[in-house]
Amino acid sequence: MNSGFMKIVFSVLILCALLLAWQFAVRYNEIPIYLIPAPSDVIMALVRGFQTGIYTKHIIATLTEVFAGFSIGLAMALVLGLLIALNRTVETYVYPYIIMFQSMPKVALAPVLVIWFGLGMTSKIVTVALITFFPILVNTIVGLRSADFDRINLMRSLGASRWQVFRMLQLPGALPFIVAGIEVGIIMSLLGAIVAEFVGAEAGLGMLIQSMNTTLDVAGQFSILIILSVIGLSMNKTVGFIGDRLLFWDSSRKAKAAMGRR
């Protein structure tokens, strides 16, 4: 039998055992639902939320903020990373300010962004863009500078233009770093959206958790945490899948895939 299939079966069995132990511990000790809900209560809250349509509405709001903010942060990081990596003047005058700005906690900036842009999606999108910007920027810079100088000099000695060196050597070498930064950034974008919604929002899963907290609906909060876990895992797997197809030539990706099949 396929070892990968057996790993999945084993993981499911472990999850079922943990859920049964959790259910038994809560019911046996008669723990109030507003402290720790049983898995059955969480599942009922999850089903009820989707049946009423309230979860779908807030999921769409959060995902819109995530993908819009991530797209903006990604574009800004790639453009600035390219300029900083290939132009020492830009690095000298711009990069120190980026480092200074990154040192500011984005959680502290979230209330200010709400004041500036309001409770709508705009403040959440800006927060997500700021949070995802830096890891992708750093990976882009490191990746573009990882090209071997001997190879660059060899191409130049053969008459290659600066564009040809970038397209044929620097960019392919930087892609694994950029994809790794995107894998980190996509998860941070979800966290950024939820944190921004905690501060103030008209819709979104973070706002829904806050409203459930005021009514002590702990089972509902747990159900939203499950939704966020599934969304985060799905986004990570999607980016990883695209990265594996895009970087089919990368030895580190091949080694990771081979280890996953064992």
N, C-alpha and C positions, 0 to 999 in steps of 0.2 A: 504494500500500500504506500502511496505517495507520502513522503515525510512531511511535506508542507501541509497536506490535508490533516495528518495526525496532529500537527502543532495547533491547527485551528480547532480541532475537536477537543484537544487537551485544554486549550484556553477557555473554550465554552464551558467545559465541565468545571473548571476552577471558578469561573464566574457564577455558575449556577450554585455551586457549593457555598460560595460567599454570600449570595443572596438568601439562600435558605438559612444559613447561620444568622444573618442579620434579621430575617423575619422572625425566627424562633426567639432570638435574644430580646427583641422589642416586645413581642407578645407575651413571652414567659415572665419578663420583669415588669410588664404593664407600664411601659414608658409612655408618657403622654405624647400625642401626635405633634404637639407644638414644640416638643424638644427634639425628638428623633422619630421621623415617620417610618413605618414599615415599608419595604419595597412594594407591597401590594397597594398601599396608599399613594405612593409615588406614581405607580403605573396608572392608577385610577385618575390622578390629577393630570397626567400626561394625555390620557385618552379624552378626558373631559375638555382640556384646553384645545385640542385639535377639533373635537366635535363642535364646539362653539365658534371656532374660527379665530379666536383671540390670539392663539399662538402663531398661526399663519401670518396674521397681520403684522405682528411685532418681529417675527423672523425676517420678513421681507424688508422691514424698515432697517433692521440691523445689518442685513447683508448688503443693502444698498449703500449704507454708510461705509461698510468695510471695503467693498470693491471700488467705490468712487475714491475714497481716501487713499487706498492702496495704489490705485492707478496713478494718481497725482504724485504720491510719494515716490513711486517707482520711476516715473518719467523725470522728476527733478533730480533724483539720485543718479540716474544714468547720465544725464546731461552734465551735471556738475562733476561727477566722478570722472567722466571723460576729459573735461577741461582741466581739472586739477592734476590728473595723472599725466597728461601730455603737455601741460604748460606750467613751467615752474613759476612764472609770474602770477598766474591765477592762484597757485598753491600758496605762495608767499602772502598774498593780500586777502584771500578769501577763506582758506582753510582754518586759520586760527579763530575766526568769528564763528565758523560752524561748530568747532569744538566747544567754544564758550556757550553757544546756544544749546548744544546737546547736554551740557552739564546741568542745565535747568531741568528739574523734574516736571514731566509733562502733566502729572496729576495736579501739580500746583498751578499749571497754566490753564487747565480745563475750565475752572470758574471764570477766568478772565476771558477766555474764548467765548463762553456762553454770554457774557456781558456784551462782547463786541458783535457777535454774530447771531445771538438769540438762541431760543430753545429748539429751533428747527434742526434740520439735518446738516446745515452748513457748518455749525460749530463742531459737530461730530466728525464730519469729513476732514476738516482742518486738523483736528486732533489726531485722527488716524494717519493722515499724511505726514505729520511731524514725527509720529512714533515710528513709522516704517521707513522713513527717509534715511536715517543714519546707518543702520546695519547694511543696507544695500549700497549706500555710498562708500562705506569703508571697504566692503568686499570688491566693489568695482575698481577702486583705486589700487588695492593690493593685487587684484587679478591682472590689471593692465600693466603693472610694474613687475609682474612675475616673469615676463619674457626674458629669456637668456640674452645677455648683451652680446655674446659671441655670435649668436645667430642673427641678431639685428645688424651687427657690423658686417657679417658675411653677406646678408641680403643687400645692404647698401653698397658694398664693394662690387656686387654684381649688377648695380644700376637700378635697384628697386627704389621706387618713390616712397615718400613717407606714408601715403595712403596704402600702397601695396604692403608695406611692413605692418601697418596697423591691421589691415584686412586679413592677411595671410598668416600672421604670427601673433600679434598682441591680442587681437579679439578672440581667436580660438582658445588661446591660453587663459584668457580672463573669464570665459563662459562658465567653467565649473565654479569659480568663486562667486560670480554673479548669481547663478542658480542657487548656491548655498545661502547667499544673502536673501534671496527671494523666499526660500523655505522658512527662514527665520522671520522675515518681515510679514509674511502672510498670517502667521500665528499672532504676532504682535499687533497686527491690524485689528484682529478680533478683540483682543484684550483692550486695545485703545478705544474701540467703539463702546464696549461695555463700561469702562471707566468714565468716559464722557457722558454716557447716559445716566450713570449714577449721579453725576453733578446736577443734571437737569435736562429733561428731554420731553418731547411730546409723544414719542413712540419708541419702541425698541425693547429688546429682552432685558437690558439693564434697568430700564425704567419699570418694567414689569416685576423684576425681582424686588425693587425698592417698594413698589406698591403692595406686594405680597408680604413684605417684611412688616409693614404697618398693621396688617390684619393677622399676623402670626400664621400665615399659610406656608408652613415649612415644607409640606409635601409638594406644593406648587413650586417653591424655590428649588427643591431638589430636582423636580422634573425639568425645569429650565436649565439647570446645570448639566443634565443629561443631554439636552438639545445642544447646548454649547460645546460639549465634548464631542458629539457626533459631527457638528459643523467643523470644528477645529481639525478633527482627524480627517474628514473628507477633503478639506482644503489642502492639508499637508500631503495626503496621498495623491491628490490631483497634480500638485506642483511637482512632487517626486516622480510621478509617471511621465509628465511632460519633460522633466529634466532628463530622465533615463532615455527617452526617445531622442531628445535633442543632442545629448552627449553620449551617444552610443559608442563613440570611440574612446571615451575616457576610461582609463584603467581602474580608477577608484570606484566608479559606478559599476563596472563589471565585477569587481571583487565583492562589493556589497550585495549585488544580485545573486552571486554564487553562494555567499554565506546565507542568504535568505532561503535558498532552495535546499540547504542541508537539513 
